[in-house]
Amino acid sequence: MVLKLYYLSASPPSRAVLLGIRNLGLEVDVITVNLFKGEHLKPEFKNLNPVHQVPVIDDNGFILSESRAILGYLVNKFQPGSTLYPTDAQRRAIIDQRMYYDINVFERNAAAIRPIFREPNPPRPSDIIKAKIRESMETLDGFVSKSLWFAGDLPTIADLSILSNVAQIKACGYELSRHQNLNRWYGICKSLPGFEENERGAIKLGEVYQSRMGNPFETYLCFSVACKYSHSLVMSRKLPMVLYHNYISPPSRMAVLAVRNLALDIDIRNLDIYKGDQNTHEYLQINPLHQVPCLVHENFVLTESRAIIMYLASLTDSPLYPTSDLQKRALVDSRLFFDATNSFVAVKNFARPVLRSGVKKVPSAAREDIKILLNTLDSFLDKSEWFAGDEMTIADLAILASVGTIKCWGVNFKEFPKLNGWFEKCRNLPGFSENQEGSQALAEKLSKLLEEPLWK
């Protein structure tokens, strides 16, 4: 049976999957789902993907969403061991890290582009939005300053995922020539199968965007970021395995949950991100992105929480991240990417304006997004006890970091019975109490800053 791809050419994640299919030389039946006409909300499509987003693949009855999970699955099934997604744990971890960073790129681009589809008179992107886009491009430029491609000297699925997003912001008017290394990389991408097809989709959306907005990137706020530091992932001296962490941060707590459930002996060092520990010169030499968590394993440095827990589980050949069952592993990946693009985003949009911008009341839209998220997570548990089947996996640990955070806000989980049952089972997991202590600390910090109840 021919692989089916449910797709929209205006969607960068959809185009990333099609790039993967072209680079693998696979036969595919491409089925366009027109989001602008509401086709993703029809019952037949929502039965395929309750999150009602594209892309989705149907591989002989196996349904999978989330573009980056799909890319990994396609390589694992059809060309295992391919240089597009090699089996070496450290090389694969770097690819995963790049793809998780690419989620930031997508979200920042979307903040500039999405309003034209949601508002009759969309505002031009603010200087802050444009600065964040430039920051992303500077970070990407740093990643390819030491190698031809994003994860070494050969193209990987990380390049395909990033290409779909870089092509889109370029088509909307952003000038890549400002970033020498990134511009060079984009030039060699023209040799990849599917490049022109991706370009056409990006240009089509870019033309619509510029017809309504002009080119908002002609002038923009200059923004200097920590990318001026070396982006080399190799340190000059060997260290034991160290996890740099902040106990309030959900992504950090996710990494600690993995350490506890994998029973690993790791030196966990807390950074006080509210006092700027992540911006010290010493830490920036380790992690130029100045974020937590960050794992140092001898001379190997890895950021992005989900890439870290995938790497740790792979090192130990743990059943928490199965290797022999490709479909089960792909489902774990799908849930991890859902957590990155939905669960964490909902938590971030609720908490970050309070912590960083002095907002005294949480917008009703942010509260509503939390309810939508919890309903979706509840539906994921319709047919299984855990988020990727009948056994606990690292997907549950990732989601627990976000859901545990929300629980401490005072949300009534009894409204979500399956999710509530799952959360109660999680109480038996190693590191659960530690996770909830950090969640409670974050809740208390938010409560002190708000002029209203944390949850109402």
C-alpha positions as CSV (number, residue, x, y, z in Angstrom):
1,M,0.0,0.0,0.0
2,V,1.4,3.4,-1.0
3,L,2.3,5.8,1.8
4,K,-0.2,8.6,2.2
5,L,0.8,12.1,3.2
6,Y,-1.9,14.6,4.4
7,Y,-0.3,17.9,3.5
8,L,-0.6,21.6,2.8
9,S,2.0,23.3,0.6
10,A,1.8,26.5,2.7
11,S,2.7,24.6,5.8
12,P,6.5,24.4,6.5
13,P,6.2,21.2,8.6
14,S,4.2,19.6,5.7
15,R,6.9,20.5,3.3
16,A,9.6,19.2,5.6
17,V,8.0,15.7,5.5
18,L,7.7,15.9,1.7
19,L,11.4,16.8,1.5
20,G,12.2,13.7,3.6
21,I,10.1,11.6,1.3
22,R,11.8,13.0,-1.8
23,N,15.3,12.5,-0.3
24,L,14.4,8.8,0.6
25,G,13.0,8.3,-2.9
26,L,9.7,7.0,-1.6
27,E,6.5,6.7,-3.6
28,V,3.7,8.7,-1.9
29,D,0.1,9.7,-2.4
30,V,0.0,13.4,-1.4
31,I,-3.5,14.4,-0.2
32,T,-3.9,18.2,0.2
33,V,-5.9,19.3,3.3
34,N,-6.9,22.9,2.9
35,L,-6.7,24.4,6.4
36,F,-8.0,27.8,5.0
37,K,-11.3,26.1,4.1
38,G,-11.5,24.2,7.4
39,E,-10.9,20.7,5.9
40,H,-8.8,19.8,8.9
41,L,-11.9,20.2,11.1
42,K,-14.0,17.6,9.2
43,P,-14.8,14.5,11.3
44,E,-12.9,12.2,8.9
45,F,-9.7,14.1,9.3
46,K,-10.1,14.6,13.1
47,N,-10.4,10.8,13.3
48,L,-7.0,10.5,11.7
49,N,-5.5,13.3,13.9
50,P,-7.4,14.6,17.0
51,V,-5.1,17.6,17.1
52,H,-6.4,18.4,13.5
53,Q,-3.0,19.6,12.2
54,V,-0.9,18.7,9.1
55,P,1.2,16.8,8.3
56,V,-0.1,13.3,9.0
57,I,1.1,10.1,7.4
58,D,-0.8,6.8,6.9
59,D,1.6,4.0,6.4
60,N,-0.6,1.0,5.7
61,G,-2.9,1.9,8.7
62,F,-0.2,3.3,11.0
63,I,-1.1,6.9,11.6
64,L,1.6,9.4,12.7
65,S,1.6,13.2,13.1
66,E,4.3,15.7,14.1
67,S,6.7,16.4,11.2
68,R,10.0,15.7,12.9
69,A,8.7,12.4,14.4
70,I,7.5,11.4,10.9
71,L,11.0,12.2,9.4
72,G,12.7,10.0,11.9
73,Y,10.2,7.2,11.4
74,L,10.5,7.2,7.6
75,V,14.3,6.9,7.8
76,N,14.2,4.2,10.5
77,K,11.7,2.1,8.5
78,F,12.7,2.6,4.9
79,Q,16.5,3.3,5.1
80,P,17.7,2.3,8.6
81,G,21.3,3.4,9.2
82,S,21.0,6.1,6.5
83,T,23.2,9.1,6.9
84,L,20.0,11.1,7.0
85,Y,19.5,9.8,10.5
86,P,22.5,7.7,11.6
87,T,22.3,5.2,14.4
88,D,25.4,6.5,16.3
89,A,24.0,7.8,19.5
90,Q,25.9,11.1,19.6
91,R,25.4,12.0,15.9
92,R,21.7,11.2,16.3
93,A,21.5,13.3,19.5
94,I,22.9,16.3,17.6
95,I,20.3,15.9,14.9
96,D,17.5,15.6,17.5
97,Q,18.9,18.7,19.2
98,R,18.9,20.7,16.0
99,M,15.3,19.6,15.2
100,Y,14.1,20.6,18.6
101,Y,15.8,24.0,18.2
102,D,14.0,24.3,14.9
103,I,10.7,24.3,16.8
104,N,11.8,27.7,18.1
105,V,12.5,28.8,14.6
106,F,9.0,27.8,13.4
107,E,7.3,29.4,16.4
108,R,9.1,32.7,16.0
109,N,8.4,32.8,12.2
110,A,4.8,31.9,12.9
111,A,4.5,34.9,15.3
112,A,5.2,37.1,12.3
113,I,3.2,35.2,9.6
114,R,0.2,33.7,11.4
115,P,-1.7,37.0,12.0
116,I,-2.5,37.4,8.3
117,F,-4.7,34.4,8.5
118,R,-6.4,35.2,11.8
119,E,-7.0,39.0,11.7
120,P,-8.7,41.2,9.1
121,N,-6.2,44.0,9.7
122,P,-3.1,42.2,10.9
123,P,-0.4,44.3,12.6
124,R,3.1,44.3,11.2
125,P,5.5,42.3,13.3
126,S,6.8,44.2,16.3
127,D,10.5,44.9,16.7
128,I,10.6,42.3,19.4
129,I,9.2,39.6,17.0
130,K,11.7,40.6,14.3
131,A,14.6,40.6,16.8
132,K,13.7,37.1,17.9
133,I,13.6,35.9,14.3
134,R,17.0,37.5,13.7
135,E,18.3,35.8,16.9
136,S,17.1,32.5,15.5
137,M,18.9,33.1,12.2
138,E,22.1,34.1,14.0
139,T,21.9,30.9,16.1
140,L,21.4,28.8,13.0
141,D,24.3,30.7,11.3
142,G,26.5,29.6,14.3
143,F,25.4,26.0,14.0
144,V,26.7,25.8,10.4
145,S,29.9,27.8,11.0
146,K,31.9,24.7,11.7
147,S,30.4,22.2,9.3
148,L,28.8,22.0,5.9
149,W,25.4,20.9,7.2
150,F,23.6,21.3,10.5
151,A,24.8,18.0,12.1
152,G,28.1,17.4,10.3
153,D,29.4,17.1,6.8
154,L,26.4,15.3,5.3
155,P,22.8,16.4,5.1
156,T,20.4,14.9,7.6
157,I,16.7,15.2,8.5
158,A,17.6,18.2,10.6
159,D,18.6,20.1,7.5
160,L,15.3,19.1,5.8
161,S,13.3,20.4,8.8
162,I,15.2,23.6,9.1
163,L,15.2,24.2,5.3
164,S,11.4,24.3,5.3
165,N,11.4,27.1,7.9
166,V,14.3,29.1,6.6
167,A,12.8,29.0,3.0
168,Q,9.6,30.4,4.5
169,I,11.0,33.4,6.3
170,K,13.2,34.1,3.3
171,A,10.2,34.1,1.0
172,C,8.5,36.6,3.4
173,G,11.3,39.0,2.8
174,Y,14.0,38.2,5.3
175,E,17.5,38.7,3.8
176,L,19.6,35.6,4.4
177,S,22.8,37.3,3.0
178,R,23.1,38.9,6.5
179,H,24.2,35.5,7.7
180,Q,27.2,34.3,5.7
181,N,27.2,30.7,6.9
182,L,23.5,30.2,6.8
183,N,23.3,31.7,3.3
184,R,26.1,29.4,2.2
185,W,24.2,26.4,3.6
186,Y,21.0,27.5,1.8
187,G,22.9,27.6,-1.4
188,I,24.1,24.0,-1.1
189,C,20.6,22.9,-0.2
190,K,19.7,23.5,-3.8
191,S,21.3,20.1,-4.6
192,L,18.7,18.3,-2.4
193,P,15.8,16.4,-4.0
194,G,12.6,18.3,-3.4
195,F,14.3,21.7,-3.0
196,E,12.4,23.4,-5.8
197,E,9.1,21.9,-4.7
198,N,9.7,23.3,-1.2
199,E,10.7,26.6,-2.6
200,R,7.5,26.9,-4.6
201,G,5.4,26.3,-1.6
202,A,7.3,28.9,0.5
203,I,7.2,31.5,-2.3
204,K,3.5,31.1,-2.7
205,L,2.8,31.8,0.9
206,G,5.5,34.6,0.9
207,E,3.7,36.3,-1.9
208,V,0.4,36.3,0.0
209,Y,2.2,37.6,3.1
210,Q,4.0,40.4,1.3
211,S,0.8,41.4,-0.6
212,R,-0.8,42.2,2.8
213,M,2.2,43.3,4.9
214,G,4.8,44.6,2.5
215,N,8.3,43.5,3.6
216,P,8.5,44.1,7.3
217,F,12.1,42.9,7.4
218,E,13.5,45.7,5.4
219,T,14.4,47.5,8.6
220,Y,14.5,45.8,12.0
221,L,15.9,46.1,15.4
222,C,19.6,45.2,15.7
223,F,20.0,42.4,18.2
224,S,23.2,41.1,19.6
225,V,23.0,37.6,21.1
226,A,25.3,35.1,22.7
227,C,25.9,33.5,19.3
228,K,29.0,35.6,19.2
229,Y,30.6,32.9,21.3
230,S,31.9,29.7,19.7
231,H,29.2,27.3,18.7
232,S,31.6,24.3,18.9
233,L,30.0,21.4,20.7
234,V,33.4,20.1,21.7
235,M,35.0,21.3,24.9
236,S,38.7,21.5,25.5
237,R,38.8,19.3,28.6
238,K,37.0,16.2,29.6
239,L,34.3,16.3,32.3
240,P,32.2,13.7,34.0
241,M,28.6,13.5,33.0
242,V,27.0,16.7,34.3
243,L,23.5,18.1,33.9
244,Y,23.1,21.8,34.2
245,H,19.6,22.4,35.5
246,N,17.1,24.7,37.2
247,Y,14.5,23.0,39.4
248,I,11.8,25.5,38.5
249,S,12.2,25.0,34.7
250,P,9.8,22.3,33.2
251,P,12.3,21.3,30.5
252,S,15.0,20.9,33.2
253,R,12.7,18.9,35.4
254,M,12.0,16.6,32.4
255,A,15.7,15.8,32.1
256,V,16.0,15.1,35.8
257,L,12.9,12.8,35.6
258,A,14.7,10.8,32.9
259,V,17.9,10.6,35.0
260,R,15.9,9.2,37.9
261,N,13.9,6.7,35.9
262,L,17.0,5.5,34.0
263,A,18.8,5.2,37.4
264,L,21.8,7.1,36.1
265,D,24.6,8.5,38.3
266,I,24.8,12.1,37.0
267,D,26.2,15.2,38.7
268,I,23.2,17.6,38.6
269,R,24.1,21.3,39.0
270,N,21.4,23.9,39.7
271,L,21.8,27.2,37.9
272,D,19.8,30.1,39.3
273,I,18.4,31.5,36.0
274,Y,16.7,34.4,37.8
275,K,20.1,35.6,39.0
276,G,21.7,35.2,35.6
277,D,23.9,32.1,36.2
278,Q,23.2,31.0,32.6
279,N,24.7,34.2,31.2
280,T,28.1,33.9,32.9
281,H,31.1,33.6,30.6
282,E,32.0,30.2,31.9
283,Y,28.5,28.8,31.1
284,L,28.3,30.4,27.7
285,Q,31.5,28.6,26.8
286,I,29.6,25.4,27.4
287,N,26.2,26.4,26.0
288,P,26.1,29.5,23.8
289,L,22.3,29.4,23.8
290,H,22.5,30.2,27.6
291,Q,19.6,27.9,28.4
292,V,18.9,25.0,30.7
293,P,19.0,22.0,30.6
294,C,22.4,21.2,29.2
295,L,24.1,17.9,29.4
296,V,27.9,17.4,29.3
297,H,29.1,13.9,28.7
298,E,32.9,13.9,28.6
299,N,33.7,16.1,25.6
300,F,30.1,15.9,24.2
301,V,27.7,18.8,24.9
302,L,23.9,18.5,24.3
303,T,21.1,21.0,24.7
304,E,17.3,20.7,24.2
305,S,15.6,18.7,26.9
306,R,13.9,16.1,24.7
307,A,17.1,15.5,22.7
308,I,18.8,14.9,26.1
309,I,16.3,12.4,27.4
310,M,16.3,10.5,24.0
311,Y,20.1,10.4,24.2
312,L,20.2,9.2,27.8
313,A,17.7,6.4,27.0
314,S,19.6,5.4,23.9
315,L,22.8,5.2,25.8
316,T,21.3,2.7,28.2
317,D,19.3,0.8,25.6
318,S,16.3,1.4,27.8
319,P,12.8,0.1,27.0
320,L,11.6,3.6,27.9
321,Y,12.7,4.5,24.3
322,P,12.2,1.3,22.4
323,T,14.5,0.5,19.5
324,S,13.1,-2.7,17.9
325,D,9.5,-1.6,17.4
326,L,9.7,1.3,14.9
327,Q,6.1,2.2,15.2
328,K,6.2,2.4,18.9
329,R,9.4,4.5,18.8
330,A,7.7,6.8,16.2
331,L,4.7,7.2,18.5
332,V,7.0,8.2,21.4
333,D,8.7,10.7,19.1
334,S,5.3,12.1,18.0
335,R,4.3,12.6,21.6
336,L,7.6,14.3,22.4
337,F,7.2,16.7,19.5
338,F,3.6,17.3,20.5
339,D,4.8,18.2,24.0
340,A,7.4,20.6,22.6
341,T,5.0,22.4,20.3
342,N,1.8,22.3,22.4
343,S,2.2,21.4,26.1
344,F,5.4,23.4,26.7
345,V,4.1,26.3,24.5
346,A,0.9,26.5,26.5
347,V,2.7,26.5,29.8
348,K,5.2,29.1,28.5
349,N,2.5,31.4,27.2
350,F,0.8,31.3,30.5
351,A,3.8,31.8,32.7
352,R,6.5,33.7,30.8
353,P,4.7,37.1,30.5
354,V,4.2,37.1,34.2
355,L,7.8,36.2,35.0
356,R,9.5,38.4,32.3
357,S,7.1,41.2,31.3
358,G,5.4,42.1,34.6
359,V,2.0,41.1,33.5
360,K,-0.4,41.1,36.5
361,K,-3.3,39.2,34.9
362,V,-3.1,36.0,32.8
363,P,-4.9,36.6,29.4
364,S,-8.1,34.5,29.0
365,A,-6.7,33.1,25.8
366,A,-3.7,31.6,27.7
367,R,-6.1,30.0,30.2
368,E,-8.2,28.6,27.4
369,D,-5.2,27.1,25.7
370,I,-4.4,25.2,28.9
371,K,-7.9,23.7,28.9
372,I,-7.6,22.8,25.2
373,L,-4.3,21.1,25.9
374,L,-5.6,19.1,28.8
375,N,-8.6,17.9,26.7
376,T,-6.3,16.8,23.9
377,L,-4.0,15.0,26.3
378,D,-7.0,13.3,27.9
379,S,-8.1,12.1,24.4
380,F,-4.6,10.6,23.8
381,L,-5.3,8.2,26.7
382,D,-8.5,6.9,25.2
383,K,-6.9,3.6,24.1
384,S,-3.9,3.2,26.3
385,E,-2.7,3.6,29.9
386,W,0.3,5.7,29.0
387,F,0.9,8.3,26.3
388,A,2.7,5.9,23.8
389,G,1.1,2.6,24.6
390,D,0.6,0.3,27.6
391,E,4.0,0.9,29.1
392,M,5.6,4.0,30.4
393,T,8.1,5.8,28.1
394,I,10.1,8.9,28.0
395,A,7.1,10.6,26.4
396,D,5.3,10.3,29.7
397,L,8.2,11.9,31.5
398,A,8.3,14.8,29.1
399,I,4.5,15.4,29.4
400,L,4.7,15.0,33.2
401,A,7.0,17.9,33.5
402,S,4.4,20.1,31.8
403,V,1.3,18.6,33.3
404,G,2.8,18.5,36.8
405,T,3.4,22.3,36.4
406,I,-0.2,22.9,35.5
407,K,-1.5,20.7,38.3
408,C,0.2,23.0,40.9
409,W,-1.7,26.0,39.5
410,G,-4.9,24.6,41.0
411,V,-6.5,23.2,37.8
412,N,-9.2,20.6,38.7
413,F,-7.9,17.4,36.9
414,K,-11.2,15.6,37.7
415,E,-12.6,17.4,34.6
416,F,-10.1,15.2,32.7
417,P,-10.6,11.7,34.1
418,K,-8.2,9.7,31.9
419,L,-5.4,12.3,32.4
420,N,-6.2,12.4,36.1
421,G,-5.8,8.6,36.3
422,W,-2.5,8.8,34.4
423,F,-1.2,11.5,36.7
424,E,-2.1,9.4,39.8
425,K,-0.1,6.5,38.4
426,C,2.8,8.8,37.8
427,R,3.1,9.3,41.6
428,N,4.9,6.0,41.7
429,L,7.6,7.1,39.3
430,P,11.1,7.9,40.5
431,G,11.6,11.7,40.6
432,F,7.8,12.4,40.8
433,S,8.0,14.3,44.1
434,E,11.1,16.2,43.0
435,N,9.3,17.3,39.9
436,Q,6.3,18.5,41.9
437,E,8.5,20.4,44.3
438,G,9.8,22.4,41.4
439,S,6.3,22.8,39.9
440,Q,5.1,24.1,43.3
441,A,8.0,26.6,43.5
442,L,7.1,28.0,40.1
443,A,3.4,28.2,41.1
444,E,4.3,30.2,44.2
445,K,6.6,32.5,42.2
446,L,3.7,33.2,39.8
447,S,1.2,33.7,42.6
448,K,3.3,36.4,44.2
449,L,3.5,38.3,40.9
450,L,-0.2,38.1,39.9
451,E,-3.1,40.4,41.1
452,E,-5.6,37.5,40.7
453,P,-5.8,33.8,41.6
454,L,-3.4,31.7,39.7
455,W,-6.2,29.6,38.4
456,K,-9.9,30.5,38.3
